[in-house]
């Protein structure tokens, strides 16, 4: 008997991309269902009544919400031979720490960079660069955040990469100039089929942001 | 026990985040050395070295390595000491649900409750509504279980510690009544079960001390009227 896996998602979401990458990494067939966040579907509201947000992973009818929780769920349910999280408790804790860091510290500033103007936007840009530098320092000279194998923190961060172009344009800065090792890491990740399949082209995101701003009523 | 094996907790006496770590260590019967860090006065060089990213407590030190962020620490303890008092179920789906509700209590509900008590007057009504909504989902999730974890305290109960203990005191100090027995009978019952637990009650900070702290830091709502 096969598993039924459905993903309720929104194509530009760097959170949704995490779950897409995780499923692809494990070679799990899933039914991708694009959601209109401005006109939320009954299934979205039913499966995530608390937050009404994407991504929602539905496995054999049961919903799992929150992208990093989904990534861990996928890892635990389909262990295989490429675990996202190491078995050593300390290494696991480090991975979760950085996943939490990305959620709490990296996402917020990006919103200010493309969504705000003037001082607010500048503050967002400054904060974003600072946070990326901390991540770059954590990466060091490793191939991936976990070492030699692609894992949890890589999955948590890589979705932001396709947003880099539009962020650079809006904030008038160069991420490569500030964090060359991080760009090199991102390019390595993009060579993976799971990532290439799951991330939209940067151009698409760059074209999309002005439309998004209109939709949510800014500018 | 040799030096490497020893567990240290850097914490703050009144912090629900800090107490989460102590609660889990005590429930699992793990001895530890507690070090008070008065972060509001001065962050010690030791703290800045052990948690350079966030510079906050709690921090757990074990085998010479430090771990920060209370819920990350709780899962580390769970992964390391596997034989006593499990905080999470075995089944991956049940685990994902526990993590979801722990995150919800921690990220969303706690902040809403705090703002409802002490946020700006202009936003009070909106915050109180959000607080009701947040608690409503937790009330439903708890249902008739003794704890969110079932018959024993689990990750969600620990993550919701603020709601079980600190919030009651915050309500008294601020004069804003939200989590009443009438509106949330199950959460009310749960909070009493939680704070009366033999191990938990030894860890909780004294009520009078917290009350004095809240009143001093935030004043009383009546006096904050613009």
Contacts between the chains, C-beta under 8 A, distances in Angstrom:
chain1	res1	chain2	res2	distance
A	50	B	104	6.5
A	50	B	137	5.4
A	59	B	93	7.4
A	62	B	93	6.0
A	64	B	93	7.3
A	64	B	96	4.7
A	64	B	100	7.5
A	65	B	100	5.8
A	66	B	99	7.6
A	66	B	100	5.8
A	66	B	103	6.1
A	69	B	96	5.3
A	69	B	99	4.9
A	69	B	100	5.7
A	69	B	103	7.1
A	70	B	96	7.5
A	72	B	95	8.0
A	72	B	96	7.1
A	72	B	99	7.2
A	73	B	92	5.7
A	73	B	93	7.3
A	73	B	95	7.5
A	73	B	96	4.2
A	76	B	92	4.0
A	76	B	95	6.7
A	77	B	92	4.7
A	77	B	93	7.8
A	89	B	76	5.5
A	89	B	79	3.8
A	89	B	80	4.6
A	90	B	62	7.9
A	90	B	63	7.6
A	90	B	65	5.5
A	90	B	67	7.2
A	90	B	76	7.1
A	92	B	75	7.5
A	92	B	76	7.2
A	92	B	79	6.0
A	93	B	67	4.8
A	93	B	72	5.4
A	93	B	73	7.3
A	93	B	75	6.9
A	93	B	76	4.1
A	93	B	79	7.6
A	94	B	67	7.8
A	96	B	69	7.8
A	96	B	72	4.8
A	96	B	75	6.5
A	97	B	67	7.1
A	97	B	68	6.4
A	97	B	69	5.7
A	97	B	72	5.1
A	100	B	69	5.6
A	100	B	72	6.3
A	101	B	53	6.7
A	134	B	53	6.4
